[in-house]
Amino acid sequence: MSHHEAFDDHEHPSGFPPCRVCSSTFDPDHKASWFGICHHCVYKILIVVFIVMISLSYIAWFGIV
């Protein structure tokens, strides 16, 4: 058995690294961002950042703390 025949029994790597946040593999049609994060996680992170910014602005304006 040659090396190539033995390798056929193993799982071939997809060529795309997994997302750093959710560990899912990337769809070849949708490439990852520069940071290795899939687009779904980028949108989730942006929503959380947006909500934190709104909360901090209310704290700054009204002095809730």
C-alpha positions in Angstrom: 0.0 0.0 0.0 1.5 3.3 -1.0 1.3 6.5 1.0 -1.5 7.9 -1.3 -3.7 4.9 -0.9 -3.4 5.0 2.9 -4.3 8.7 2.9 -7.5 8.0 1.0 -9.0 6.4 4.2 -8.4 9.6 6.2 -10.5 12.7 6.2 -9.2 15.4 3.8 -8.8 18.9 5.2 -11.2 21.4 3.7 -8.5 24.0 3.0 -10.3 26.6 5.0 -9.6 27.1 8.7 -12.5 27.1 11.1 -14.1 30.3 12.5 -12.3 31.5 15.6 -15.6 32.2 17.4 -18.0 29.4 16.5 -15.5 26.8 15.1 -17.7 26.2 12.1 -16.0 25.6 8.7 -16.3 28.3 6.1 -18.4 28.0 3.0 -16.0 28.3 0.0 -18.3 30.9 -1.5 -18.2 33.1 1.6 -14.7 33.8 2.6 -13.7 34.7 6.2 -12.8 38.2 7.3 -9.1 39.1 7.8 -9.4 38.0 11.5 -10.6 34.4 10.6 -14.2 35.1 11.8 -17.2 34.0 9.7 -19.7 36.7 8.5 -22.4 35.4 10.8 -20.2 35.9 13.9 -19.0 39.3 12.6 -22.7 40.5 12.5 -23.3 39.1 16.0 -20.3 40.9 17.4 -21.3 44.1 15.7 -24.8 43.9 17.2 -23.3 43.4 20.7 -20.9 46.3 20.2 -23.7 48.5 19.0 -25.8 47.7 22.1 -22.9 48.3 24.4 -22.3 51.7 22.8 -25.9 52.7 23.2 -25.8 51.6 26.9 -22.6 53.6 27.5 -24.0 56.7 25.9 -27.1 56.6 28.1 -24.8 56.2 31.2 -22.7 59.1 30.0 -25.6 61.4 29.3 -27.8 60.6 32.3 -25.2 59.5 34.9 -26.9 56.3 35.8 -23.9 54.8 37.5 
